[in-house]
Amino acid sequence: MKTKLFDLNVEEVLEDWEIEHALREIIANALDEQILSNSKEIEIKKDFHGKWHIRDFGRGLRIDHFTLKENPEKLGSALGVIGKFGVGLKDALATLYRKEIQVEIKSPYGTFHMKMDKKYGFDDIRTLHIEYDDTPNKIVGTDFSLSSVTNDSLNAAKSLFIKFNNEYLTDKTSYGEIYQRKENTSKIYINGVYAADEPNFMFSYNVTNLTESMKKKLNRERLNVGRGTYSGRVKDILLSSNNENVKIKLIEQSKNRSSGELFDEMGWIEVSQKAFNLLNERAQVIFLTDDEIQEHPEIVDHAKRDGINIITISEQQKGRLADQMESGGPEIRTSEIYVNQFNESFEYEFIDYEELNKNEKNMIDMSSHLFNLINLPKYGFLKVLVSKTMRITNDDTLGVWDPSLNAIVVKRDALSSLEFFASTLLHETGHAKSGAQDCTRSFEKILTSYLGIISKKAINDQ
């Protein structure tokens, strides 16, 4: 049968495209057809004549497939097809023609070749056409035969698909998939097609559920896809994951904040919040801002003594954690929460003076003498109480100045020796008189003055 010419009407030549980009479109169309027709795996192989073949086993290419601007079947599909633009095939054929690659396409509906010919009605204009022979072929699906395509170009095209990259799947969510980071970079895929490199991402991602905004932002060239196009969906993927390996990685990152060696996902406030919640569930930690660490060293000191690790967070992150707790979400140990926990951890079981043994009574009786050593006037002597217990969460606390009781409470264990009792009593007297917390300049100043007063008296006595 006589062949017919069909003008491709390619309005814009994609000068940036190389052979692998054109092959990518052909492979993408084959993969889409496999999904849409539920047919067997596509084939990509080289024949005895050195020609590469890209073949699907779907419904077969028709001439009218070259006329579509956007493919409504693909746009309406919820199956995660790759293609969006019907012009992708036209762009691919135009690029291959420009690169002097011979293409023959066969399907049950005929054979297609590329040919440069006069545009209908304009003899002085030559455009790319499809030379179409509608003689049926005994073939299932569509076969693209490509001459002069090197192995390197074909492999480069395959590398643009997650399917051929041996990526290790970590988790699959309703928004997309998480893959293990390989070597020194991560990759972003959109419906299985490479979109961008991310050198400092924690994982590689394949976005399979596109937002309307993403669909609008994706250019038909599929090149230079910016982070702004996919970052929202990547965030959704990470936040929706319950995979244990993902959780472990987030916990590791939250511990690394002070080192500064963080992946970019931790810069997203919602992701860091998830990481902090996971860490809070699994470890003894307290989340403090830089200002809190500087202004309240006593919190740091008490936390460390309690075996609690310090995690530094920003003011914004602390605000999000506070909002979470106010809205009824999980409680996170921030400075305010820890102070409440610390205060509530004291549980006294007071012991009357008469219940003490002789040595213990002697220790208590030494209180006035110890106060005299630091020149505390008699009217300034502090009440001293003895308790069998101090903190229910920590047994090494021997004393505390408790403003609510207006008294120094010492643990009975501190009465075992004069050294223990004297150091505990004078330490807590410093808190009572300065109103300052441990590790502060004010508290250090009053303890230093006590050392000076006692040293002077000791020297004079000699």
C-alpha positions as CSV (number, residue, x, y, z in Angstrom):
1,M,0.0,0.0,0.0
2,K,1.2,3.5,-0.7
3,T,2.6,5.3,2.3
4,K,1.1,8.5,3.7
5,L,2.8,11.5,5.2
6,F,1.8,13.0,8.6
7,D,3.2,16.3,9.6
8,L,4.4,16.2,13.2
9,N,4.1,20.0,13.6
10,V,6.9,20.2,16.2
11,E,6.8,23.8,17.1
12,E,9.8,23.9,19.3
13,V,13.0,22.0,18.9
14,L,14.5,21.0,22.3
15,E,18.1,22.0,21.7
16,D,19.2,20.8,25.2
17,W,18.0,17.3,24.7
18,E,20.6,14.6,24.0
19,I,20.0,11.1,22.6
20,E,19.4,9.7,26.1
21,H,16.6,12.3,26.7
22,A,14.8,11.2,23.5
23,L,15.2,7.5,24.5
24,R,13.9,8.3,27.9
25,E,10.6,9.4,26.4
26,I,10.2,6.2,24.3
27,I,11.0,4.1,27.4
28,A,8.6,6.1,29.5
29,N,5.8,5.6,26.9
30,A,6.5,1.9,26.9
31,L,6.4,1.7,30.7
32,D,3.2,3.6,30.8
33,E,1.6,1.3,28.2
34,Q,2.6,-1.7,30.3
35,I,0.8,-0.2,33.3
36,L,-2.3,1.0,31.4
37,S,-2.8,-2.2,29.5
38,N,-1.6,-4.5,32.3
39,S,0.7,-6.2,29.8
40,K,4.0,-8.0,30.4
41,E,7.3,-6.4,31.1
42,I,8.8,-4.2,28.4
43,E,12.0,-5.3,26.5
44,I,15.1,-3.3,25.8
45,K,17.5,-5.3,23.8
46,K,20.0,-5.2,20.9
47,D,19.5,-7.4,17.8
48,F,22.0,-9.2,15.7
49,H,22.3,-6.2,13.4
50,G,23.4,-3.8,16.2
51,K,20.0,-2.1,16.4
52,W,18.5,-1.3,19.8
53,H,14.8,-2.2,20.3
54,I,12.4,-0.7,22.9
55,R,9.3,-2.7,22.9
56,D,6.1,-2.9,24.9
57,F,3.3,-5.6,24.7
58,G,0.3,-3.3,25.0
59,R,-2.3,-2.1,22.6
60,G,-0.1,-0.8,19.8
61,L,0.7,2.7,18.5
62,R,-1.7,4.3,16.2
63,I,-1.2,7.3,13.9
64,D,-3.6,9.4,16.0
65,H,-1.2,9.1,18.9
66,F,1.0,11.7,17.1
67,T,-1.8,14.3,17.2
68,L,-2.4,14.6,21.0
69,K,-1.2,17.6,23.0
70,E,-2.0,16.0,26.4
71,N,-3.0,12.4,26.9
72,P,-6.3,12.4,28.8
73,E,-5.9,8.7,29.7
74,K,-2.6,9.3,31.4
75,L,-3.8,12.5,33.1
76,G,-6.8,10.7,34.5
77,S,-4.9,7.6,35.6
78,A,-4.3,6.9,39.3
79,L,-1.8,4.1,38.4
80,G,1.3,6.2,38.6
81,V,2.1,6.6,34.9
82,I,5.0,8.6,33.8
83,G,3.9,10.6,30.8
84,K,1.8,13.8,30.9
85,F,2.4,15.3,27.5
86,G,1.5,13.6,24.2
87,V,4.1,15.8,22.6
88,G,6.9,13.8,24.4
89,L,7.0,11.3,21.6
90,K,7.2,14.1,19.0
91,D,10.1,15.7,20.9
92,A,11.9,12.4,21.1
93,L,11.6,11.8,17.4
94,A,12.7,15.3,16.5
95,T,15.7,14.9,18.7
96,L,16.7,11.6,17.3
97,Y,16.3,12.9,13.7
98,R,18.5,15.9,14.6
99,K,21.1,13.4,16.0
100,E,20.9,11.3,12.8
101,I,19.4,8.3,14.5
102,Q,17.2,6.2,12.2
103,V,14.0,5.1,13.8
104,E,11.5,2.5,12.6
105,I,8.3,1.9,14.6
106,K,6.1,-1.1,14.2
107,S,2.7,-1.9,15.7
108,P,-0.3,-4.0,14.6
109,Y,-1.6,-0.8,12.9
110,G,1.3,-0.2,10.6
111,T,4.9,0.9,10.2
112,F,6.2,4.4,10.9
113,H,9.4,6.2,9.8
114,M,10.6,9.8,10.0
115,K,11.1,11.9,6.9
116,M,11.7,15.6,6.2
117,D,9.3,16.8,3.6
118,K,7.4,19.9,2.4
119,K,4.8,21.3,4.8
120,Y,1.4,21.0,3.3
121,G,0.5,24.3,1.5
122,F,4.0,25.7,1.9
123,D,6.4,24.3,-0.6
124,D,9.3,26.4,0.6
125,I,9.0,25.1,4.2
126,R,10.3,21.6,5.1
127,T,9.2,19.9,8.4
128,L,9.5,16.6,10.0
129,H,6.8,14.1,9.0
130,I,5.9,10.6,9.9
131,E,5.9,8.3,6.8
132,Y,3.1,5.9,7.6
133,D,2.4,2.5,6.0
134,D,-0.9,1.2,7.5
135,T,-0.2,-2.4,6.4
136,P,-0.9,-4.4,9.5
137,N,2.0,-6.1,11.2
138,K,1.8,-9.5,13.0
139,I,3.1,-8.0,16.3
140,V,1.8,-7.5,19.8
141,G,2.4,-4.0,21.2
142,T,4.9,-1.5,19.8
143,D,8.5,-1.9,18.8
144,F,10.9,1.0,18.3
145,S,14.0,0.0,16.3
146,L,16.9,2.4,16.6
147,S,20.0,2.4,14.4
148,S,23.3,4.1,15.4
149,V,22.5,4.3,19.1
150,T,25.5,3.5,21.2
151,N,25.4,1.4,24.3
152,D,26.5,4.4,26.4
153,S,23.4,6.4,25.2
154,L,21.1,3.6,25.8
155,N,22.5,3.0,29.3
156,A,22.4,6.7,30.0
157,A,18.7,6.6,29.1
158,K,18.0,3.6,31.4
159,S,19.8,5.3,34.2
160,L,17.1,8.0,34.2
161,F,14.6,5.4,35.5
162,I,14.4,4.1,39.0
163,K,13.4,0.7,37.6
164,F,16.8,0.2,36.1
165,N,19.0,1.7,38.9
166,N,18.9,-1.0,41.5
167,E,17.7,1.4,44.2
168,Y,17.0,-0.2,47.6
169,L,13.4,0.4,48.7
170,T,13.1,1.4,52.3
171,D,9.5,2.3,52.6
172,K,6.4,2.9,50.5
173,T,3.8,5.5,51.5
174,S,0.6,6.9,49.9
175,Y,2.7,9.9,48.7
176,G,5.7,8.1,47.3
177,E,8.6,5.9,48.1
178,I,11.8,6.2,50.2
179,Y,15.0,4.6,48.9
180,Q,18.3,4.1,50.6
181,R,20.9,6.8,49.9
182,K,23.7,5.6,47.6
183,E,27.3,6.7,47.6
184,N,27.6,10.5,48.0
185,T,24.2,11.7,46.7
186,S,20.5,11.1,46.7
187,K,18.2,11.1,43.7
188,I,14.7,12.5,43.3
189,Y,12.4,10.6,40.9
190,I,8.9,11.6,39.9
191,N,6.7,8.6,38.9
192,G,9.9,6.6,38.5
193,V,11.8,9.1,36.3
194,Y,14.9,10.9,37.4
195,A,14.2,14.6,38.2
196,A,17.2,15.9,40.3
197,D,20.2,15.1,42.4
198,E,20.2,16.0,46.0
199,P,23.8,15.7,47.4
200,N,22.7,16.4,51.0
201,F,19.4,14.5,51.3
202,M,19.0,11.7,53.8
203,F,17.3,9.4,51.4
204,S,16.4,9.1,47.7
205,Y,12.7,9.6,46.9
206,N,10.2,8.7,44.2
207,V,7.1,10.9,44.2
208,T,4.2,8.9,43.0
209,N,1.3,11.0,44.1
210,L,1.7,14.4,42.4
211,T,-0.1,17.6,43.6
212,E,-1.8,19.8,41.1
213,S,1.0,22.4,41.7
214,M,3.6,19.7,40.8
215,K,1.8,18.8,37.7
216,K,1.8,22.5,36.6
217,K,5.4,23.1,37.5
218,L,6.8,20.0,35.7
219,N,8.2,21.2,32.4
220,R,7.9,19.0,29.3
221,E,11.7,18.9,29.0
222,R,11.9,17.2,32.4
223,L,15.3,18.9,32.9
224,N,16.5,21.2,35.7
225,V,13.6,20.4,38.0
226,G,14.0,22.6,41.0
227,R,13.6,21.6,44.6
228,G,10.6,23.9,44.9
229,T,8.7,21.5,42.6
230,Y,9.0,18.4,44.7
231,S,10.1,19.4,48.2
232,G,6.5,19.6,49.6
233,R,5.8,16.0,48.5
234,V,9.1,14.7,49.7
235,K,8.2,16.2,53.1
236,D,4.8,14.4,53.0
237,I,6.6,11.1,52.2
238,L,8.9,11.4,55.1
239,L,6.3,12.5,57.6
240,S,3.9,9.7,56.7
241,S,6.6,7.0,57.0
242,N,6.4,4.6,59.9
243,N,9.4,2.5,58.8
244,E,11.8,1.6,61.5
245,N,14.9,2.4,59.4
246,V,13.5,5.8,58.6
247,K,12.8,6.4,62.3
248,I,16.4,5.4,63.3
249,K,17.8,7.8,60.7
250,L,15.7,10.7,62.0
251,I,16.7,9.9,65.6
252,E,20.4,9.9,64.6
253,Q,20.0,13.2,62.9
254,S,18.3,14.8,65.9
255,K,21.2,13.7,68.0
256,N,23.7,15.3,65.5
257,R,22.2,18.8,65.7
258,S,25.1,20.2,67.8
259,S,27.7,18.8,65.3
260,G,26.1,20.6,62.4
261,E,26.4,17.5,60.2
262,L,22.7,17.4,59.2
263,F,20.9,16.4,56.1
264,D,18.7,19.0,54.4
265,E,15.4,17.4,55.4
266,M,16.1,18.3,59.0
267,G,15.9,22.0,58.0
268,W,12.1,21.4,57.5
269,I,10.5,22.2,60.8
270,E,7.9,19.5,60.5
271,V,10.5,16.8,59.9
272,S,12.7,18.0,62.7
273,Q,9.6,17.9,65.0
274,K,9.0,14.3,64.0
275,A,12.6,13.5,64.7
276,F,12.5,15.1,68.1
277,N,9.3,13.2,69.1
278,L,10.9,9.9,68.1
279,L,14.1,10.7,70.1
280,N,12.0,11.8,73.1
281,E,10.2,8.4,73.0
282,R,13.3,6.4,73.0
283,A,16.0,8.2,75.0
284,Q,16.5,10.3,78.1
285,V,16.8,13.8,76.5
286,I,15.9,17.4,77.1
287,F,15.4,19.9,74.3
288,L,17.0,23.3,75.1
289,T,17.6,26.4,73.0
290,D,21.0,28.1,72.9
291,D,19.7,30.9,75.0
292,E,18.3,28.5,77.6
293,I,21.7,26.7,77.8
294,Q,23.4,30.1,78.4
295,E,20.9,31.6,80.8
296,H,20.0,28.5,82.8
297,P,23.1,26.4,83.3
298,E,21.5,24.9,86.4
299,I,19.0,23.1,84.2
300,V,21.9,21.7,82.1
301,D,23.7,20.6,85.3
302,H,20.7,18.9,86.9
303,A,19.8,17.2,83.6
304,K,23.3,15.8,83.2
305,R,23.4,14.6,86.7
306,D,20.1,12.8,86.0
307,G,21.6,11.1,83.0
308,I,19.6,13.2,80.5
309,N,21.3,14.2,77.2
310,I,21.0,17.8,76.0
311,I,19.6,18.4,72.5
312,T,19.9,21.9,71.1
313,I,17.0,23.2,69.2
314,S,16.0,26.6,67.6
315,E,13.4,28.9,69.1
316,Q,11.1,28.1,66.1
317,Q,11.4,24.4,66.8
318,K,10.7,24.9,70.5
319,G,7.6,26.9,69.5
320,R,6.3,24.0,67.4
321,L,6.9,21.5,70.3
322,A,5.0,23.9,72.6
323,D,2.1,24.1,70.2
324,Q,2.1,20.4,69.9
325,M,1.7,19.9,73.7
326,E,-0.9,22.7,74.0
327,S,-3.0,21.0,71.4
328,G,-3.0,17.8,73.3
329,G,-0.1,16.1,71.5
330,P,2.7,14.1,73.1
331,E,4.7,15.7,76.0
332,I,8.2,16.6,75.1
333,R,10.8,17.4,77.7
334,T,11.6,21.0,77.2
335,S,13.1,23.3,80.0
336,E,9.6,24.0,81.4
337,I,8.6,20.4,81.5
338,Y,11.9,19.3,83.1
339,V,11.7,22.0,85.8
340,N,8.3,20.7,86.7
341,Q,9.5,17.1,86.7
342,F,12.5,18.0,88.8
343,N,10.4,19.8,91.4
344,E,7.9,17.0,91.5
345,S,10.7,14.4,91.9
346,F,11.3,15.5,95.5
347,E,9.3,13.4,98.0
348,Y,10.2,13.9,101.6
349,E,9.8,11.4,104.5
350,F,10.8,13.6,107.4
351,I,12.5,12.3,110.5
352,D,12.0,13.9,113.9
353,Y,15.1,14.9,115.9
354,E,14.3,12.4,118.6
355,E,14.3,9.6,116.1
356,L,17.9,10.2,115.1
357,N,20.8,8.3,116.7
358,K,23.4,10.0,118.8
359,N,25.9,10.6,116.0
360,E,23.2,12.0,113.8
361,K,22.0,14.4,116.5
362,N,25.6,15.6,116.9
363,M,25.7,16.4,113.2
364,I,22.5,18.5,113.4
365,D,23.7,20.2,116.6
366,M,26.8,21.3,114.5
367,S,24.5,23.4,112.3
368,S,24.9,26.6,114.4
369,H,28.7,26.2,114.5
370,L,28.8,25.8,110.7
371,F,26.7,28.8,110.3
372,N,29.1,30.7,112.6
373,L,32.0,29.7,110.4
374,I,30.6,31.8,107.5
375,N,29.6,34.7,109.9
376,L,25.9,34.0,109.5
377,P,24.2,36.0,112.3
378,K,22.1,34.0,114.7
379,Y,18.9,35.7,113.5
380,G,19.9,34.5,110.0
381,F,20.3,30.8,111.0
382,L,18.3,28.6,108.7
383,K,15.9,25.8,109.7
384,V,17.4,22.4,109.0
385,L,15.1,19.3,108.4
386,V,16.1,15.7,107.9
387,S,14.4,13.4,105.4
388,K,14.8,9.7,104.8
389,T,14.2,10.3,101.1
390,M,14.9,13.2,98.7
391,R,14.3,12.6,95.0
392,I,12.3,9.6,93.9
393,T,14.2,9.7,90.5
394,N,17.7,10.2,91.8
395,D,19.2,8.9,95.0
396,D,22.5,11.0,95.0
397,T,20.9,14.3,96.1
398,L,22.0,14.9,99.7
399,G,20.4,18.3,100.3
400,V,18.2,21.0,98.9
401,W,17.1,24.5,99.8
402,D,13.3,24.3,99.6
403,P,11.8,27.9,99.6
404,S,8.3,26.4,100.1
405,L,9.4,25.1,103.5
406,N,11.8,27.9,104.2
407,A,14.2,25.3,105.2
408,I,17.3,23.3,104.2
409,V,16.3,19.6,103.8
410,V,19.2,17.2,104.2
411,K,19.0,13.5,103.4
412,R,19.7,11.3,106.4
413,D,22.6,9.8,104.6
414,A,24.4,13.2,104.8
415,L,24.6,12.8,108.6
416,S,27.0,9.9,108.3
417,S,30.0,12.2,108.5
418,L,30.9,15.8,109.3
419,E,32.4,16.2,105.8
420,F,29.2,15.2,104.1
421,F,27.0,17.2,106.4
422,A,29.1,20.4,106.4
423,S,29.5,20.5,102.6
424,T,25.8,19.8,102.0
425,L,24.6,22.4,104.6
426,L,26.9,25.2,103.4
427,H,26.1,24.4,99.7
428,E,22.4,24.8,100.3
429,T,23.0,27.8,102.5
430,G,24.6,29.4,99.5
431,H,21.4,28.8,97.5
432,A,19.2,30.2,100.3
433,K,21.2,33.4,100.7
434,S,22.0,34.1,97.0
435,G,18.7,32.9,95.5
436,A,20.9,31.6,92.7
437,Q,21.0,28.2,91.0
438,D,24.0,25.9,90.6
439,C,26.6,26.9,88.0
440,T,25.7,30.6,88.0
441,R,28.1,33.5,88.7
442,S,26.1,34.6,91.7
443,F,26.2,31.2,93.3
444,E,29.9,30.8,92.6
445,K,30.5,34.2,94.1
446,I,28.8,33.4,97.5
447,L,30.6,30.0,97.7
448,T,33.9,31.7,97.1
449,S,33.2,34.2,99.9
450,Y,32.4,31.2,102.2
451,L,35.8,29.7,101.3
452,G,37.5,32.9,102.1
453,I,35.8,33.5,105.4
454,I,36.4,29.9,106.6
455,S,40.1,29.9,105.4
456,K,40.8,33.2,107.2
457,K,39.3,31.8,110.5
458,A,41.3,28.6,110.1
459,I,44.6,30.5,109.6
460,N,43.9,32.8,112.5
461,D,43.2,29.9,114.8
462,Q,46.6,28.4,113.9
